[in-house]
Amino acid sequence: MIKPRRIVTGVNSNGESEIKINSIIEPDIINGNNIFLELWNTDGSSIDNKDTTDRSLGPVILSPPREGTKIRYFSIAPQDLSVSAEDLELMFAAGFKAIGAEHERVNTTKHPGMHITQTIDYIILIKGAATLILDKEEVNLVAGDVVVQRGTNHAWSASGDEPALFIAVLIDSNFA
């Protein structure tokens, strides 16, 4: 399981750069091989780089607040083919509710993990293999692939025998 070291910089009272936080981060949500690990969040307000507040603490919410950002690791386990479609739907519904995102599941016809956020997301698959599922098509991803997710309905599915590990940056956005 991933437990990254996170270094957060800032300045002291003389304006000199220094390390404000240097710590190992534990996952926020663990459900088997499915994890969410928040690294940092902003809320759209001015950033005080003298502050030592850990901006990754608090409840895990899928989307950033208005004008905010999020950076996180997330891992998706391969689907257990013995789980029924009804149970899979219940699992996804409970998972999205747990991260305050049940309202973002607007059309789950193609996959129970389908959701849409008002964010632009930069997502990098760093380990394993996965499939990006869209309304009209799917694309297989390998480690190193980057997805620029622009406020579209989508889901993720791990391919193969190991979990797919991603790093994602979510930025609150408006779409025309």
C-alpha positions, -999 to +999 in steps of 0.1 A: +000+000+000+012+035-009+024+057+020+041+086+004+063+111+021+049+146+017+071+178+020+053+211+022+073+243+019+067+278+032+085+308+046+094+319+080+088+353+096+119+367+077+105+355+043+131+327+041+120+294+025+118+264+048+100+231+052+067+234+071+055+198+069+076+166+063+056+135+070+045+101+058+008+102+047-015+073+056-045+066+033-078+083+043-100+056+029-091+019+027-116-006+013-096-037+003-072-025-025-093+006-031-078+036-015-081+074-014-051+093+000-055+131+001-021+149-004-032+185-003-063+207-008-069+244-014-103+262-010-099+292-033-088+316-006-054+332-004-025+309+005-006+318+037+028+302+031+037+308+067+009+285+078+017+250+091-018+237+088-021+203+072-045+209+043-050+172+037-069+166+069-106+164+073-133+144+055-125+131+020-148+148-005-145+139-042-145+174-057-127+205-046-147+235-033-155+264-055-121+278-069-103+250-050-080+222-059-072+187-047-042+164-053-046+127-043-035+092-049-063+067-056-062+030-062-088+008-078-088-029-073-097-053-102-134-060-103-144-092-085-164-110-113-184-130-087-201-098-075-236-093-090-245-062-109-270-053-082-243-056-054-218-037-076-243-008-079-249-008-041-211-008-035-206+022-058-236+041-045-222+037-009-187+046-020-198+078-037-220+087-007-190+083+016-171+109-003-200+134-007-204+127-043-237+108-048-251+138-067-222+134-092-235+100-104-258+114-131-258+086-157-246+052-145-262+032-174-228+021-188-210+015-155-220+020-118-188+040-112-198+067-138-197+102-125-192+138-136-175+166-117-172+203-125-134+200-125-106+197-149-085+167-137-049+158-146-047+120-139-016+099-142-016+061-140+015+053-121+012+016-116-009-012-131-033-010-160-067+005-162-096+014-185-111+049-188-148+044-195-167+072-212-203+073-225-193+066-261-160+048-259-133+033-237-095+035-237-070+011-221-043+028-201-008+016-190+015+031-163+028+065-174-004+074-194-019+108-186-056+117-189-069+152-190-105+148-178-125+178-187-158+176-169-172+145-187-191+115-174-165+087-168-155+057-147-123+038-141-118+001-141-086-017-131-073-042-158-053-073-149-046-088-115-032-059-096-048-026-084-043+005-106-027+033-088-033+069-100-023+104-089-049+130-097-050+168-095-086+182-095-092+219-102-126+234-098-137+247-133-166+261-153-176+245-186-193+262-215 
